[in-house]
Amino acid sequence: MAKMTKEEVIEVAHLARLAITDEEAEHFADQLEAITNAMELLNELDTDNVEPTTHVLQMVNVLREDKSIPGLDRELVLKNVKEHEGGQVKVPTILE
Amino acid sequence: MSLVEKTAAQLQEMIHTKETTIAEMTQKAFDRIEALEPKVDAFLALNKERATQQAEEMDRVPFAERGPLFGLPIGVKDNIVTEGLETTASSRILEGFNPIYNATVVEKLKEAGMVTVGKLNMDEFAMGSSNENSYYKKTKNPWNLETVPGGSSGGSAAAVAAGEVPFTLGSDTGGSIRQPAAFCGVVGMKPTYGRVSRFGLIAYASSLDQIGPITRTVKDNALLLNAISGHDDKDSTSANVEVPDFAAALTGDITGLRIGVPKEYFGEGVGEAAKQAALDALKVLEERGAICEEISLPHSKYALATYYLLASSEASSNLSRFDGIRYGYRTEKAGNLLEFYMNTRSEGFGDEVKRRIMLGTYALSSGYYDAYYKKAQKVRTLIKKDFDDAFEKYDVIIGPTTPTPAFKIGEIIDDPLTMYANDILTIPVNLAGVPAISIPCGFADGLPLGLQIIGKYFDEETVYRVADVFEQATDFHKKTPQTWEGAAQ
C-alpha cells in the first residue's frame, strides 16, 4: 500500500479532530507506515468470494414498543458539564 | 488471621463461623491496598467510605439470604462505569468524570452482594499490553516490580496477584484479560462475545470487547462469571441464551476430552519457555484422560493485522464522542469550536490512542475502505472459520497464552509493532468471539506463564472444567509473589 506521508498524517489527524505539530506528524508517519506495511500481509489472501464478518453472532435488530419512557434527569445530565447556564451546555463561538 | 490466599468458599466459612465479619474483611482489604499500593500502583479511585458503610449494613443480612459472593471485596477496571465513583479509563480526557449510572455488571455485583473497593488502572481506553499507556500511573507486576503486569487489564490482574483483592473485573478486546492474567500468574476469563452485557463498558472496539472475571482460582472465577452473565435489554449485542451454573461444571472429569493443539501456537514468535510450559501442561491433561492431537488454525498469522485494522476502525468511531462538551477534560485554549475539539482531544488523549484513532480513520477513509477495513472483515471470516472447523472435532483448543513472560517496564513502549506482537495468541479468539481462559502453568526466570484454554461458543463450562482439572493437579496457583512478604495480611 501507499507510503504514509507526513501530509497524509496531517490530513487524517484533521479528519479525526486531533491537533498535531509537524514534529509529531513526522513521528506518527514513521510509526503508521510501519504498521500499515505490516497490514499488507492480508493481501496474500484471496478473499474475492469471502463474505465480510461484521459480527460473530447471528444478530437481528432489537426493537421495542414505541412508547415514551422518561430520560435522565437534567440536573444529573449536567453534573459532569464544565460550563452550563440555564440548564444548557456552554460551548465556544460556533459562528464567527 | 489472614484473609489473603483464601477462596470465596473459605471466606464465607470464616464469616459463618464468626471468625471474621464483612466489615472487618473490607477494612483488611483497604489496609492491604494501602500497604501495597506504593509498590504495585494497581488502583485509581478508592471507594472506602461507601464500601465501609455498605459492609456494615451487609453484616446484618441473615445468612439464608446470602449467595456465595456476598460481602466479598472486588475491584473494577476503570473502563466500567460506577455511579458516583470516578471513572477515567485511565485517560486524561475523562479526568474527574463522575458517572451518573452503573454499568450492568456493576448492578449485578451489587445484586450478588459484592463490595466494590475501587477502580483499577489500565492502558488508556484499553489500548495497550503493558499498562504503560495509563495517563495516571504505571502498575507494576507483583512478581517483579521492574516488569509490566501486562495489559490492558494490568491493574485488575496485579491487584489479584498482590492479594489486594480476591476478585476483579477486566475487559478483553484482543487479550486484555488473558495476557495480564498470564503475566501475573492468576486466572482470567474472556467469556463468549455476548455472554456479559457491555452496557456501561466504555467502548473501544464494540464487536470485540467483552467483560470478564480475574481471580486466584478457577472455581472463584466461575462463581464470578455466574454473577455477571446474562442477557441485558440495554445491550442489543448481549446474547439471549441460558446461563448455566459454571461452578457446577467443575466435575473433575475430562476422560475422553478431545484437545486440539494448534501448531501455529507453538511456532515462530513464541518463546521456548512458553511452549515448554504448555506442552508439559498438555501431558498433565493427557494423564487425566484427555486426548491431544495436533491441529492447524491456518489463518492465525493474519489475525494481528486483521485485529489492528478492525479494532482501530471501531475505536476511531467510538472515541469520537470525547469532545470535551458534556463531560471530561476541556481545553483552555480555543477561539472557536473546531479548535476546541482539536485541542481538547490532542491534550486529552495519549500517543497510543492517537495512533489507533488515526489508523482507524485512515482505514475507514474513502479510497482505503475496501483495501483495509473490508479486507480485514473478510479475513475475520476466515479466522472464525478456522475455529468453527476445529471445534467440529475437538472440545477445546489449548496453547500458551503469551509468547513470553512479562517484559521490563520501558523495554518496548516505543516500538508499537513489537508491543502488538504480545497478543498474537489471544487476538484470534476475540476475532472469532469464542471464550478462552488463561490459568497459571509455569514459571520462567521467576515470572509466571499462562496456559490458554479456548472453548466453543457459549461453552465456558468445558473451559472451566479443563482449567479446574489442571489446577487441582498442579501447584502453580498456590505460589505467591515476593511483594507479599511483610505486607499486611
Boltz contact constraints between the chains, C-beta under 6 A:
constraints:
  - contact:
      token1: [A, 12]
      token2: [B, 358]
      max_distance: 6.0
  - contact:
      token1: [A, 12]
      token2: [B, 361]
      max_distance: 6.0
  - contact:
      token1: [A, 12]
      token2: [B, 362]
      max_distance: 6.0
  - contact:
      token1: [A, 15]
      token2: [B, 361]
      max_distance: 6.0
  - contact:
      token1: [A, 16]
      token2: [B, 357]
      max_distance: 6.0
  - contact:
      token1: [A, 16]
      token2: [B, 358]
      max_distance: 6.0
  - contact:
      token1: [A, 16]
      token2: [B, 361]
      max_distance: 6.0
  - contact:
      token1: [A, 17]
      token2: [B, 341]
      max_distance: 6.0
  - contact:
      token1: [A, 17]
      token2: [B, 342]
      max_distance: 6.0
  - contact:
      token1: [A, 17]
      token2: [B, 345]
      max_distance: 6.0
  - contact:
      token1: [A, 18]
      token2: [B, 345]
      max_distance: 6.0
  - contact:
      token1: [A, 18]
      token2: [B, 346]
      max_distance: 6.0
  - contact:
      token1: [A, 18]
      token2: [B, 354]
      max_distance: 6.0
  - contact:
      token1: [A, 19]
      token2: [B, 342]
      max_distance: 6.0
  - contact:
      token1: [A, 19]
      token2: [B, 343]
      max_distance: 6.0
  - contact:
      token1: [A, 19]
      token2: [B, 346]
      max_distance: 6.0
  - contact:
      token1: [A, 31]
      token2: [B, 416]
      max_distance: 6.0
  - contact:
      token1: [A, 34]
      token2: [B, 417]
      max_distance: 6.0
  - contact:
      token1: [A, 38]
      token2: [B, 417]
      max_distance: 6.0
  - contact:
      token1: [A, 39]
      token2: [B, 305]
      max_distance: 6.0
  - contact:
      token1: [A, 39]
      token2: [B, 309]
      max_distance: 6.0
  - contact:
      token1: [A, 41]
      token2: [B, 305]
      max_distance: 6.0
  - contact:
      token1: [A, 42]
      token2: [B, 302]
      max_distance: 6.0
  - contact:
      token1: [A, 42]
      token2: [B, 305]
      max_distance: 6.0
  - contact:
      token1: [A, 42]
      token2: [B, 375]
      max_distance: 6.0
  - contact:
      token1: [A, 42]
      token2: [B, 379]
      max_distance: 6.0
  - contact:
      token1: [A, 47]
      token2: [B, 378]
      max_distance: 6.0
  - contact:
      token1: [A, 50]
      token2: [B, 378]
      max_distance: 6.0
  - contact:
      token1: [A, 50]
      token2: [B, 381]
      max_distance: 6.0
  - contact:
      token1: [A, 51]
      token2: [B, 381]
      max_distance: 6.0
  - contact:
      token1: [A, 52]
      token2: [B, 374]
      max_distance: 6.0
  - contact:
      token1: [A, 52]
      token2: [B, 377]
      max_distance: 6.0
  - contact:
      token1: [A, 52]
      token2: [B, 378]
      max_distance: 6.0
  - contact:
      token1: [A, 53]
      token2: [B, 377]
      max_distance: 6.0
  - contact:
      token1: [A, 53]
      token2: [B, 380]
      max_distance: 6.0
  - contact:
      token1: [A, 53]
      token2: [B, 381]
      max_distance: 6.0
  - contact:
      token1: [A, 55]
      token2: [B, 207]
      max_distance: 6.0
  - contact:
      token1: [A, 56]
      token2: [B, 193]
      max_distance: 6.0
  - contact:
      token1: [A, 56]
      token2: [B, 433]
      max_distance: 6.0
  - contact:
      token1: [A, 57]
      token2: [B, 194]
      max_distance: 6.0
  - contact:
      token1: [A, 62]
      token2: [B, 236]
      max_distance: 6.0
  - contact:
      token1: [A, 76]
      token2: [B, 100]
      max_distance: 6.0
  - contact:
      token1: [A, 79]
      token2: [B, 100]
      max_distance: 6.0
  - contact:
      token1: [A, 80]
      token2: [B, 97]
      max_distance: 6.0
  - contact:
      token1: [A, 80]
      token2: [B, 327]
      max_distance: 6.0
  - contact:
      token1: [A, 81]
      token2: [B, 326]
      max_distance: 6.0
  - contact:
      token1: [A, 82]
      token2: [B, 330]
      max_distance: 6.0
  - contact:
      token1: [A, 92]
      token2: [B, 334]
      max_distance: 6.0
  - contact:
      token1: [A, 92]
      token2: [B, 336]
      max_distance: 6.0
  - contact:
      token1: [A, 92]
      token2: [B, 337]
      max_distance: 6.0
  - contact:
      token1: [A, 92]
      token2: [B, 340]
      max_distance: 6.0
  - contact:
      token1: [A, 93]
      token2: [B, 336]
      max_distance: 6.0
  - contact:
      token1: [A, 94]
      token2: [B, 337]
      max_distance: 6.0
